[in-house]
């Protein structure tokens, strides 16, 4: 166990600013977990079904690309086909007036939350599919071929 206190020099004096506890940082609850690290980011998925670890890692790797794709797909843009008539503008203004301005800011979920829900659903669906013995056997064959291809350098890591 390593505990270390970090200090910052303030007005010529060292002041404690944080503490690192290796035991706490390395502790995990019981179960199978996946930790995915890349520069600047560490992601953890707890209580993962060991049979779906490869899918979880693939989801980590695809997450940033999916966020970019979804961001691009849902980016706000002016609607070219509809011009707001004076009547529409009046209705729009009236909506905010009767809602006490509460609707002035329209909120959407963060794209990363949408992608996470998508990946959770994908992972859940894959786990359900792998309850079928025939599909599980084919998945194991696929993973074996994937490992061999990776070891031979035929498959990139990203």
Buried (B, 14 or more C-beta within 10 A) or exposed (E): EEEEEEEEEEEEEEEEEEEEEEEEEEEEEEEBBBEBEEEEEEEEBEEBBEBBBBBBBBBBEBBEEBBEEBBEEEEEEEEEEEEEEEEEEEEEEEEEEEEEEEEEEEEEEEBBEBBBEBBEEBBEEBBEEBEEEEEEEEBEEEEEEEEEEEEEEEEEEE
